[in-house]
Amino acid sequence: RDGHYGYGGVSSRGYTGAKATYATSDKGPVGGKVSQFQIYHAKMPKQGELELRLDGGEPTMVPMTADELTDAVHVVEVPDGPHELRVRAMGGGVRVYGVALERDVPGVVYDGIGMVGARLRRLLNADPEHWKRQLSLRAPDLIVLMFGGNSLADRTSIARYEQGYRDAVKRFRTSRPEAACLLISPVDHGVKIRRRARTPDRLIEMIDAQRRVAHSEGCAYWSAFDAMGGRDSMRSWVDKGLAEGDYAHLTRQGSMVLGELYFKALMKGFSEWLARPKAAEPAQP
């Protein structure tokens, strides 16, 4: 009810004994080292402590109590390398939004936040000042929003859908005006019409509405729908094993294909930008 959901859209509450583990991974080319654990959490009245245990060592305690609800970040510095951090609620309730694993080296940080079943307008449920603080703490340079598929089931008018979508995009734009903004369309969806999977007309209307919002709010727009092949393309993706039989979700392989299509579009745009004539330098006095 207080609208404090954290940066990831999830507020996790734990009582005495509740625990979670965050660690580096030895699988894949990234994620094998960390030099900083950033614990995003709330402080509020009548809370306990958060016990931190690094690499199985001695515990340290972080008080979670404050006179009023506020946001906080507790940072654990470690030598750059593989590490494991265990957190456990002690002495009462705690409220944690998530943990970010960072390295103090050059590179790109990508926060992939999957809000299962969400509509973009539901992010308006967050307290505006809280949401602004959370974005400021992570300080993203680019915000990418991909919503829409779940809204196909809604019975609201397209005008009302567009207004809710616009309001949510504005919330991001005003909360973090320094960040660039990219909106991505939902993937194609199929509904059975005369035993064949067809794109619902509402999806086309929603994508048009999203594009209007992107242009008016100063965001780039990339159509995953068009990249897949446009209308009725989901059927062929299912046949090729690139999408699930529900005609709504991509398979792992399909997600990789769509990611490659996005990457190629991004690089094409970058290449075209590099090829543009550069403005002449002003003459020096």
Sequence and secondary structure as in RCSB ss.txt:
>XXXX:A:sequence
RDGHYGYGGVSSRGYTGAKATYATSDKGPVGGKVSQFQIYHAKMPKQGELELRLDGGEPTMVPMTADELTDAVHV
VEVPDGPHELRVRAMGGGVRVYGVALERDVPGVVYDGIGMVGARLRRLLNADPEHWKRQLSLRAPDLIVLMFGGN
SLADRTSIARYEQGYRDAVKRFRTSRPEAACLLISPVDHGVKIRRRARTPDRLIEMIDAQRRVAHSEGCAYWSAF
DAMGGRDSMRSWVDKGLAEGDYAHLTRQGSMVLGELYFKALMKGFSEWLARPKAAEPAQP
>XXXX:A:secstr
     TTTT  EEE TT EEEEE  SSSSSSS EEEEEEEEEEBTT  EEEEEETT   EEEE B SS EEEEEE
EEEEEE  EEEEEEESS EEEEEEEEE SSSS        TT  GGGGGGS HHHHHHHHHHH  SEEEEE  GG
GGG  S HHHHHHHHHHHHHHHHHH TTSEEEEE      EEETTEEE  HHHHHHHHHHHHHHHHHT EEE HH
HHHTSTT HHHHHHTTSB TTSSSB HHHHHHHHHHHHHHHHHHHHHHHHS         
